[in-house]
Amino acid sequence: MQLWDLKTELLNGLSHTGTKSSTFPAFYFPVENIESFVEVHPLRAVSLQAFTLCFWSRAQPVGSQTILSYSTGESDRELVVTVGSELGLWVGGHFLSFPLQQEARGWLHHCVTWASPEGRASLWLNGAAGKAQSVQKGYVSRAGGTLVLGKDRDALLGTFSNGFAGWLSQVNLWSRVLSAAEVRALALCRAGQPPGDVIAWGQTPMALLGGVLLQPDTSCQ
């Protein structure tokens, strides 16, 4: 299994794609490679009383696919987000489903928010808010786990499942709930938006494993 340092790959590899060096690339997860995922080293401990996860995805139609998985020794699904016919959200092992009305043919922008005091969870799709739900009121996620993109990790068995296939870009994770205006600005690709403080796209150390590729990011075109 090969391992790349993302910054090194970015500096050495972008000349082959013709992408401007100032533009951070998208991740491409080959559909035929079940071993491909991205290891993330978050900027702060993933002990969260609230969060917002935003990302652009262009998924292949192959069922439920994991965008982000955070697992600890006590909880395989401490924080997991999947896409497919629904957006699935696990917080502390408890699950919520947000139905997705449209089949993903091109790039889609998602933001998922959650806040502990009321357990309120919301999905924003292309800047439009869906109906809020409730899960894990009063919960705080546990620190010290493993954070990956593109696979659901079983911490006990050390195995991966529900792999993502397609393109993933502009993944940011904040330790707070973004406002409606902030979510819309991200969906509209407005410049100058602050990056996440847990995962900051293009700044957080990441390692690409199992054949994940860097390709030009066309999400905002």
Residue, then its C-alpha position, 0 to 999 in steps of 0.5 A: m500500500q502506497l502512502w503519499d504526503l499530500k503537500t509533497e504530492l501537490l508540489n510535485g504532481l500538479s504540473h502534470t494536470g495543468t492546474k494552477s499551483s494556487t488551486f488545491p485539487a480534488f481527490y479521486f477515489p477509483v471505483e475499482n479500488i476497495e483499499s483507497f482512503v485518505e488518512v486525516h490528521p485533524l488540527r484539533a482534538v475531535s471532542l466536539q459539542a457541535f460541528t459543521l461538515c461541508f464538502w463537494s462530492r461527485a459520487q458514482p452510483v454504487g450505493s451508500q458511500t462513506i464521506l467521513s468516518y471518525s472512530t475510537g476504541e469504544s465507538d466505530r461510528e463516533l462520527v460518520v457521514t455517508v451519501g447515496s439515496e440518503l445522507g446518513l449521519w452517525v453521532g456517538g453510534h446513533f443514526l439519522s437518515f436525511p432522504l436525498q430527492q435527487e440522484a447525484r449526476g454531477w457535483l453536489h454541495h452538502c453541509v451537515t450540522w449538529a449541536s449537542p444542547e438540543g441534539r439538533a442535526s440539519l442537512w443543507l444541500n446546494g445551500a438549501a436547508g432541509k428539515a432538522q432532526s434530533v440525535q444524541k442530545g447532550y453528547v460530546s464526541r470522544a477524542g483520540g480516534t482515527l479520522v479518514l475520508g472515503k471509508d467506514r472504519d471498523a476499529l476493532l477489526g481494522t477493516f474498511s467498508n462502504g467505500f466512496a467512489g468518485w470525486l471529493s473536494q473542499v472538505n471542511l469540518w468546524s467545531r461549531v454550527l455555521s450560519a445559514a449565510e455562511v453555508r450559502a456562501l460556501a455553496l455559491c463558491r464565494a471567495g474568502q470563506p474561513p476554513g474549518d478549525v478541525i479539517a481545513w481543506g488544503q491546510t490539514p495534513m492528509a495522507l493518500l492511500g490505496g491509489v487515491l488520486l489528485q485531479p483538478d477541482t471542477s466543483c465550483q465551475 
